[in-house]
């Protein structure tokens, strides 16, 4: 088989690489949009001031552990912080925890047991601030 015949056969079985790349880009953009829509419902956003942001949702009676609803690095992290500020979601700077959560927990998953104590302290702090009228966390 010639090189062109191999390419044509590959396109027939796997699909055109350009079409697959475009579909992948569309799926990625839709996933990012869904992720950004989840930020206003987060309990807290944990950040490394410039590079990472991880938004956690927690509803005590319904969840065993906090769940990552959004996470991002650099520009995506900046967008998560901006959306959180717009919607009054508390932002807590904790660089080691932000890096650990960003690397260890996938989007939509609950945090791992080794992070329970640090996250519990932050969520308790945030809930305490929310219970006091006229106070904001940032």
NUSE-777982 format. One record per residue: x, y, z of N, C-alpha, C, O, CB in turn; residue in three letters; residue number from 1. Coordinates in steps of 0.2 Angstrom, whole numbers, plus 5000, padded with zeros to 4 digits. Glycine has a CB too. Layout:
REM residues N
neast, nnorth, nup, caeast, canorth, caup, ceast, cnorth, cup, oeast, onorth, oup, cbeast, cbnorth, cbup, resn, resi
X, Y, Z, X, Y, Z, X, Y, Z, X, Y, Z, X, Y, Z, ALA, NUM
...
END
This chain:
REM residues 138
neast, nnorth, nup, caeast, canorth, caup, ceast, cnorth, cup, oeast, onorth, oup, cbeast, cbnorth, cbup, resn, resi
5004, 4994, 5000, 5000, 5000, 5000, 5004, 5006, 5000, 5010, 5007, 5003, 4995, 5000, 5006, UNK, 1
5002, 5011, 4996, 5006, 5017, 4996, 5004, 5021, 5003, 5000, 5020, 5006, 5004, 5022, 4990, UNK, 2
5008, 5027, 5004, 5007, 5031, 5010, 5000, 5034, 5010, 4997, 5034, 5015, 5012, 5036, 5010, UNK, 3
4998, 5036, 5004, 4991, 5039, 5003, 4986, 5034, 5005, 4981, 5036, 5008, 4990, 5042, 4996, UNK, 4
4986, 5028, 5002, 4981, 5023, 5004, 4981, 5022, 5011, 4975, 5021, 5014, 4983, 5017, 5000, UNK, 5
4987, 5022, 5014, 4987, 5020, 5022, 4983, 5026, 5025, 4979, 5025, 5030, 4994, 5020, 5024, UNK, 6
4984, 5032, 5023, 4981, 5038, 5026, 4973, 5038, 5025, 4969, 5039, 5030, 4984, 5045, 5023, UNK, 7
4971, 5036, 5019, 4964, 5036, 5017, 4961, 5030, 5021, 4955, 5031, 5024, 4963, 5035, 5010, UNK, 8
4964, 5025, 5022, 4961, 5019, 5026, 4961, 5021, 5033, 4956, 5020, 5037, 4965, 5013, 5025, UNK, 9
4966, 5025, 5036, 4965, 5027, 5043, 4960, 5032, 5044, 4956, 5032, 5049, 4972, 5030, 5045, UNK, 10
4958, 5036, 5039, 4953, 5041, 5039, 4946, 5038, 5039, 4942, 5040, 5043, 4953, 5046, 5034, UNK, 11
4946, 5032, 5035, 4939, 5029, 5035, 4938, 5025, 5042, 4932, 5025, 5044, 4940, 5024, 5029, UNK, 12
4943, 5022, 5045, 4942, 5018, 5051, 4942, 5023, 5057, 4938, 5022, 5062, 4947, 5013, 5052, UNK, 13
4946, 5028, 5058, 4946, 5032, 5064, 4943, 5039, 5063, 4942, 5042, 5068, 4954, 5033, 5065, UNK, 14
4941, 5041, 5057, 4939, 5047, 5056, 4944, 5052, 5054, 4950, 5051, 5055, 4935, 5050, 5062, UNK, 15
4942, 5058, 5051, 4947, 5063, 5049, 4950, 5066, 5055, 4946, 5068, 5060, 4943, 5069, 5045, UNK, 16
4956, 5067, 5056, 4960, 5070, 5061, 4957, 5077, 5063, 4957, 5079, 5069, 4967, 5069, 5061, UNK, 17
4956, 5081, 5058, 4954, 5088, 5059, 4947, 5088, 5062, 4946, 5092, 5066, 4954, 5091, 5052, UNK, 18
4942, 5083, 5060, 4936, 5083, 5063, 4936, 5081, 5070, 4933, 5084, 5074, 4931, 5079, 5059, UNK, 19
4940, 5076, 5071, 4941, 5073, 5078, 4944, 5079, 5083, 4941, 5079, 5088, 4945, 5067, 5078, UNK, 20
4949, 5082, 5080, 4952, 5088, 5084, 4946, 5093, 5086, 4946, 5096, 5091, 4958, 5091, 5081, UNK, 21
4942, 5095, 5081, 4937, 5100, 5082, 4932, 5098, 5087, 4930, 5102, 5091, 4934, 5102, 5075, UNK, 22
4930, 5091, 5086, 4925, 5089, 5091, 4928, 5089, 5098, 4924, 5090, 5103, 4923, 5082, 5089, UNK, 23
4934, 5087, 5099, 4938, 5087, 5105, 4938, 5094, 5108, 4937, 5095, 5114, 4945, 5084, 5105, UNK, 24
4939, 5099, 5104, 4939, 5106, 5106, 4932, 5108, 5109, 4932, 5112, 5114, 4942, 5110, 5101, UNK, 25
4927, 5106, 5105, 4920, 5108, 5107, 4919, 5105, 5114, 4916, 5108, 5118, 4915, 5106, 5102, UNK, 26
4920, 5098, 5115, 4919, 5095, 5121, 4923, 5098, 5127, 4920, 5099, 5132, 4921, 5087, 5121, UNK, 27
4929, 5100, 5126, 4933, 5103, 5131, 4930, 5110, 5133, 4929, 5111, 5139, 4940, 5104, 5129, UNK, 28
4928, 5114, 5128, 4925, 5120, 5129, 4918, 5120, 5133, 4917, 5123, 5138, 4923, 5124, 5123, UNK, 29
4914, 5115, 5131, 4908, 5114, 5135, 4909, 5111, 5142, 4905, 5114, 5147, 4903, 5108, 5131, UNK, 30
4914, 5107, 5143, 4916, 5105, 5150, 4918, 5111, 5154, 4916, 5111, 5160, 4921, 5099, 5150, UNK, 31
4922, 5115, 5151, 4924, 5121, 5155, 4919, 5126, 5156, 4918, 5129, 5162, 4930, 5125, 5151, UNK, 32
4914, 5127, 5152, 4908, 5131, 5153, 4904, 5128, 5159, 4902, 5132, 5163, 4904, 5131, 5147, UNK, 33
4903, 5121, 5159, 4899, 5118, 5164, 4903, 5119, 5171, 4900, 5120, 5176, 4898, 5111, 5163, UNK, 34
4909, 5118, 5171, 4913, 5119, 5177, 4913, 5126, 5180, 4912, 5127, 5186, 4921, 5118, 5175, UNK, 35
4913, 5131, 5175, 4912, 5138, 5177, 4905, 5140, 5180, 4905, 5144, 5184, 4914, 5143, 5172, UNK, 36
4900, 5136, 5177, 4893, 5137, 5180, 4893, 5135, 5187, 4888, 5136, 5191, 4888, 5134, 5175, UNK, 37
4897, 5130, 5189, 4896, 5127, 5196, 4900, 5131, 5201, 4898, 5130, 5207, 4900, 5120, 5195, UNK, 38
4904, 5136, 5199, 4908, 5140, 5204, 4903, 5144, 5209, 4904, 5144, 5215, 4912, 5145, 5200, UNK, 39
4898, 5147, 5206, 4893, 5151, 5211, 4890, 5146, 5216, 4888, 5149, 5222, 4888, 5154, 5207, UNK, 40
4890, 5140, 5215, 4887, 5136, 5220, 4892, 5133, 5225, 4890, 5129, 5229, 4883, 5130, 5217, UNK, 41
4898, 5135, 5224, 4903, 5132, 5229, 4903, 5135, 5236, 4901, 5140, 5237, 4910, 5133, 5225, UNK, 42
4906, 5131, 5240, 4906, 5133, 5247, 4912, 5138, 5248, 4912, 5143, 5252, 4906, 5127, 5252, UNK, 43
4917, 5136, 5245, 4924, 5140, 5246, 4928, 5139, 5239, 4928, 5133, 5236, 4927, 5138, 5252, UNK, 44
4932, 5143, 5238, 4937, 5143, 5233, 4944, 5143, 5236, 4946, 5148, 5239, 4937, 5148, 5227, UNK, 45
4948, 5138, 5236, 4955, 5138, 5239, 4960, 5140, 5233, 4960, 5136, 5228, 4956, 5131, 5242, UNK, 46
4964, 5144, 5235, 4969, 5147, 5229, 4976, 5147, 5232, 4978, 5147, 5238, 4967, 5154, 5227, UNK, 47
4980, 5146, 5227, 4987, 5148, 5227, 4987, 5155, 5224, 4985, 5155, 5218, 4992, 5143, 5224, UNK, 48
4989, 5160, 5227, 4987, 5167, 5224, 4987, 5168, 5217, 4983, 5172, 5214, 4991, 5172, 5228, UNK, 49
4992, 5165, 5214, 4993, 5167, 5206, 4992, 5161, 5202, 4990, 5162, 5196, 4999, 5170, 5205, UNK, 50
4992, 5155, 5204, 4993, 5149, 5199, 4987, 5145, 5199, 4984, 5142, 5194, 4999, 5146, 5200, UNK, 51
4984, 5143, 5205, 4979, 5137, 5206, 4973, 5140, 5209, 4973, 5144, 5214, 4982, 5131, 5209, UNK, 52
4967, 5137, 5207, 4961, 5138, 5211, 4957, 5132, 5211, 4956, 5129, 5205, 4957, 5144, 5208, UNK, 53
4954, 5130, 5216, 4950, 5124, 5217, 4944, 5126, 5221, 4944, 5128, 5226, 4954, 5118, 5221, UNK, 54
4938, 5125, 5217, 4932, 5127, 5220, 4929, 5120, 5223, 4928, 5115, 5220, 4927, 5130, 5215, UNK, 55
4927, 5121, 5230, 4924, 5115, 5233, 4917, 5116, 5235, 4915, 5122, 5237, 4928, 5113, 5239, UNK, 56
4912, 5111, 5234, 4906, 5112, 5236, 4905, 5107, 5242, 4908, 5101, 5242, 4901, 5110, 5230, UNK, 57
4901, 5109, 5247, 4900, 5105, 5253, 4893, 5106, 5256, 4891, 5112, 5257, 4905, 5106, 5258, UNK, 58
4889, 5101, 5257, 4882, 5101, 5260, 4882, 5095, 5265, 4881, 5090, 5263, 4876, 5101, 5255, UNK, 59
4884, 5097, 5271, 4885, 5092, 5277, 4880, 5086, 5276, 4883, 5081, 5276, 4884, 5096, 5283, UNK, 60
4873, 5087, 5277, 4869, 5081, 5277, 4869, 5077, 5271, 4868, 5071, 5271, 4862, 5084, 5279, UNK, 61
4870, 5080, 5265, 4870, 5077, 5259, 4877, 5073, 5256, 4877, 5069, 5252, 4867, 5081, 5253, UNK, 62
4882, 5076, 5259, 4889, 5074, 5256, 4893, 5071, 5262, 4893, 5074, 5267, 4892, 5080, 5253, UNK, 63
4897, 5066, 5260, 4901, 5063, 5265, 4908, 5067, 5266, 4910, 5068, 5271, 4903, 5056, 5263, UNK, 64
4910, 5070, 5260, 4916, 5074, 5260, 4915, 5080, 5255, 4910, 5079, 5250, 4922, 5070, 5258, UNK, 65
4918, 5085, 5255, 4918, 5090, 5250, 4920, 5088, 5243, 4924, 5083, 5243, 4922, 5096, 5252, UNK, 66
4917, 5091, 5238, 4918, 5089, 5231, 4921, 5094, 5227, 4919, 5100, 5228, 4911, 5086, 5228, UNK, 67
4925, 5093, 5223, 4928, 5098, 5218, 4924, 5099, 5213, 4922, 5095, 5209, 4935, 5095, 5216, UNK, 68
4921, 5105, 5212, 4917, 5107, 5207, 4920, 5111, 5201, 4917, 5111, 5196, 4911, 5111, 5210, UNK, 69
4926, 5114, 5203, 4930, 5117, 5197, 4937, 5118, 5200, 4938, 5118, 5206, 4927, 5124, 5196, UNK, 70
4941, 5117, 5195, 4948, 5118, 5196, 4952, 5121, 5190, 4950, 5119, 5185, 4952, 5112, 5199, UNK, 71
4957, 5125, 5191, 4961, 5127, 5185, 4967, 5130, 5187, 4969, 5131, 5193, 4957, 5132, 5182, UNK, 72
4971, 5131, 5182, 4978, 5134, 5183, 4978, 5140, 5179, 4975, 5141, 5173, 4984, 5129, 5181, UNK, 73
4982, 5145, 5181, 4984, 5151, 5178, 4977, 5155, 5175, 4974, 5158, 5180, 4988, 5150, 5172, UNK, 74
4976, 5155, 5169, 4970, 5159, 5167, 4964, 5157, 5169, 4959, 5160, 5171, 4970, 5160, 5159, UNK, 75
4963, 5150, 5169, 4957, 5147, 5171, 4956, 5148, 5179, 4950, 5150, 5181, 4957, 5139, 5170, UNK, 76
4961, 5148, 5183, 4961, 5150, 5190, 4959, 5157, 5191, 4955, 5158, 5195, 4968, 5148, 5193, UNK, 77
4962, 5161, 5187, 4960, 5168, 5187, 4952, 5169, 5186, 4949, 5173, 5189, 4964, 5173, 5183, UNK, 78
4950, 5166, 5181, 4942, 5166, 5179, 4938, 5163, 5185, 4933, 5166, 5187, 4941, 5162, 5173, UNK, 79
4940, 5158, 5188, 4937, 5155, 5194, 4937, 5160, 5200, 4931, 5161, 5203, 4940, 5148, 5196, UNK, 80
4942, 5163, 5201, 4942, 5168, 5206, 4938, 5174, 5205, 4934, 5176, 5209, 4949, 5171, 5207, UNK, 81
4938, 5176, 5199, 4933, 5182, 5197, 4926, 5180, 5197, 4922, 5184, 5200, 4935, 5184, 5189, UNK, 82
4924, 5174, 5195, 4917, 5172, 5196, 4915, 5171, 5203, 4910, 5173, 5205, 4916, 5165, 5192, UNK, 83
4920, 5168, 5207, 4918, 5168, 5214, 4917, 5174, 5218, 4913, 5175, 5222, 4924, 5164, 5218, UNK, 84
4922, 5179, 5216, 4921, 5186, 5219, 4914, 5189, 5217, 4911, 5192, 5221, 4926, 5191, 5216, UNK, 85
4912, 5188, 5210, 4906, 5191, 5208, 4900, 5188, 5212, 4895, 5192, 5213, 4905, 5189, 5200, UNK, 86
4900, 5182, 5214, 4895, 5178, 5217, 4895, 5178, 5225, 4891, 5175, 5228, 4894, 5172, 5214, UNK, 87
4900, 5181, 5227, 4901, 5181, 5235, 4903, 5174, 5237, 4902, 5173, 5243, 4895, 5183, 5238, UNK, 88
4907, 5170, 5234, 4909, 5164, 5236, 4916, 5166, 5240, 4920, 5169, 5237, 4910, 5159, 5230, UNK, 89
4917, 5163, 5246, 4923, 5165, 5249, 4929, 5162, 5246, 4929, 5156, 5243, 4923, 5162, 5257, UNK, 90
4935, 5166, 5246, 4941, 5164, 5243, 4946, 5164, 5249, 4947, 5169, 5252, 4943, 5169, 5237, UNK, 91
4949, 5158, 5249, 4954, 5157, 5255, 4961, 5155, 5251, 4961, 5150, 5247, 4952, 5151, 5260, UNK, 92
4966, 5159, 5253, 4973, 5157, 5251, 4976, 5152, 5255, 4977, 5153, 5261, 4977, 5164, 5250, UNK, 93
4978, 5147, 5252, 4981, 5141, 5255, 4985, 5138, 5250, 4983, 5133, 5247, 4977, 5136, 5259, UNK, 94
4991, 5140, 5248, 4995, 5138, 5242, 4996, 5130, 5243, 4995, 5127, 5238, 5001, 5141, 5242, UNK, 95
4999, 5127, 5248, 5000, 5120, 5248, 4994, 5116, 5247, 4994, 5111, 5244, 5003, 5118, 5255, UNK, 96
4988, 5118, 5250, 4982, 5114, 5250, 4980, 5115, 5242, 4977, 5110, 5240, 4977, 5116, 5255, UNK, 97
4980, 5121, 5240, 4977, 5122, 5233, 4981, 5118, 5228, 4978, 5114, 5224, 4978, 5129, 5231, UNK, 98
4988, 5117, 5229, 4992, 5113, 5224, 4990, 5106, 5225, 4990, 5102, 5220, 5000, 5115, 5225, UNK, 99
4990, 5104, 5231, 4988, 5097, 5233, 4982, 5095, 5230, 4981, 5089, 5227, 4988, 5095, 5240, UNK, 100
4976, 5099, 5231, 4970, 5097, 5228, 4970, 5097, 5221, 4967, 5093, 5218, 4965, 5102, 5231, UNK, 101
4973, 5102, 5218, 4973, 5102, 5211, 4976, 5096, 5207, 4974, 5094, 5202, 4977, 5109, 5208, UNK, 102
4982, 5094, 5210, 4985, 5088, 5208, 4982, 5081, 5209, 4983, 5077, 5205, 4992, 5088, 5210, UNK, 103
4979, 5081, 5215, 4977, 5074, 5218, 4969, 5073, 5216, 4968, 5067, 5216, 4978, 5074, 5225, UNK, 104
4965, 5078, 5215, 4958, 5076, 5215, 4955, 5078, 5208, 4957, 5084, 5205, 4954, 5080, 5220, UNK, 105
4952, 5074, 5205, 4949, 5075, 5198, 4942, 5079, 5199, 4939, 5079, 5204, 4947, 5069, 5194, UNK, 106
4940, 5083, 5194, 4934, 5087, 5194, 4928, 5082, 5195, 4928, 5077, 5192, 4933, 5090, 5187, UNK, 107
4924, 5084, 5200, 4918, 5080, 5201, 4919, 5075, 5207, 4914, 5072, 5209, 4916, 5077, 5195, UNK, 108
4925, 5074, 5209, 4927, 5069, 5214, 4927, 5072, 5221, 4928, 5078, 5222, 4934, 5065, 5213, UNK, 109
4926, 5068, 5226, 4927, 5070, 5233, 4934, 5070, 5235, 4938, 5067, 5232, 4923, 5065, 5238, UNK, 110
4936, 5075, 5240, 4943, 5075, 5242, 4945, 5069, 5245, 4941, 5065, 5247, 4944, 5082, 5246, UNK, 111
4952, 5068, 5245, 4954, 5062, 5248, 4955, 5063, 5255, 4955, 5068, 5258, 4961, 5060, 5245, UNK, 112
4955, 5057, 5259, 4956, 5057, 5266, 4961, 5061, 5269, 4961, 5064, 5274, 4956, 5050, 5269, UNK, 113
4967, 5061, 5266, 4973, 5065, 5268, 4972, 5073, 5269, 4975, 5076, 5272, 4979, 5064, 5264, UNK, 114
4967, 5075, 5265, 4965, 5082, 5265, 4959, 5084, 5269, 4958, 5090, 5270, 4964, 5084, 5258, UNK, 115
4956, 5079, 5272, 4950, 5081, 5276, 4951, 5086, 5282, 4947, 5091, 5282, 4948, 5074, 5280, UNK, 116
4957, 5085, 5285, 4958, 5090, 5291, 4959, 5097, 5289, 4955, 5102, 5291, 4964, 5088, 5295, UNK, 117
4963, 5098, 5284, 4964, 5105, 5281, 4958, 5108, 5278, 4956, 5114, 5279, 4970, 5105, 5276, UNK, 118
4954, 5104, 5274, 4948, 5107, 5271, 4943, 5108, 5276, 4939, 5113, 5276, 4946, 5102, 5266, UNK, 119
4942, 5103, 5281, 4937, 5104, 5287, 4938, 5111, 5290, 4934, 5114, 5292, 4937, 5098, 5291, UNK, 120
4945, 5112, 5292, 4946, 5119, 5295, 4944, 5125, 5291, 4941, 5130, 5294, 4954, 5119, 5297, UNK, 121
4945, 5125, 5285, 4944, 5130, 5280, 4936, 5131, 5280, 4933, 5136, 5280, 4947, 5129, 5273, UNK, 122
4933, 5125, 5279, 4925, 5125, 5278, 4922, 5128, 5285, 4917, 5131, 5284, 4922, 5119, 5276, UNK, 123
4925, 5125, 5290, 4922, 5128, 5297, 4923, 5135, 5297, 4919, 5139, 5300, 4926, 5124, 5302, UNK, 124
4929, 5138, 5295, 4930, 5145, 5295, 4925, 5149, 5291, 4923, 5154, 5293, 4937, 5146, 5293, UNK, 125
4924, 5146, 5285, 4920, 5150, 5280, 4912, 5150, 5283, 4909, 5155, 5283, 4920, 5146, 5274, UNK, 126
4910, 5144, 5286, 4903, 5143, 5288, 4903, 5148, 5294, 4897, 5151, 5295, 4902, 5136, 5290, UNK, 127
4908, 5149, 5299, 4908, 5153, 5304, 4907, 5160, 5302, 4903, 5164, 5305, 4914, 5152, 5309, UNK, 128
4911, 5162, 5297, 4910, 5169, 5294, 4903, 5170, 5291, 4901, 5176, 5292, 4916, 5170, 5289, UNK, 129
4900, 5165, 5288, 4894, 5166, 5285, 4888, 5167, 5290, 4883, 5170, 5289, 4892, 5160, 5280, UNK, 130
4890, 5164, 5296, 4884, 5164, 5301, 4884, 5171, 5304, 4880, 5173, 5308, 4886, 5159, 5306, UNK, 131
4890, 5175, 5304, 4890, 5182, 5307, 4888, 5187, 5301, 4892, 5187, 5296, 4898, 5183, 5309, UNK, 132
4883, 5190, 5302, 4881, 5195, 5297, 4886, 5201, 5296, 4889, 5203, 5301, 4874, 5198, 5299, UNK, 133
4886, 5203, 5290, 4891, 5209, 5289, 4898, 5207, 5288, 4902, 5212, 5287, 4890, 5214, 5294, UNK, 134
4900, 5201, 5288, 4907, 5199, 5287, 4908, 5195, 5281, 4903, 5192, 5279, 4909, 5194, 5293, UNK, 135
4914, 5196, 5278, 4915, 5192, 5271, 4922, 5189, 5272, 4926, 5192, 5275, 4914, 5197, 5265, UNK, 136
4923, 5184, 5268, 4929, 5180, 5268, 4933, 5182, 5261, 4929, 5181, 5256, 4929, 5173, 5269, UNK, 137
4939, 5184, 5262, 4943, 5185, 5255, 4950, 5186, 5257, 4954, 5187, 5253, 4940, 5190, 5251, UNK, 138
END
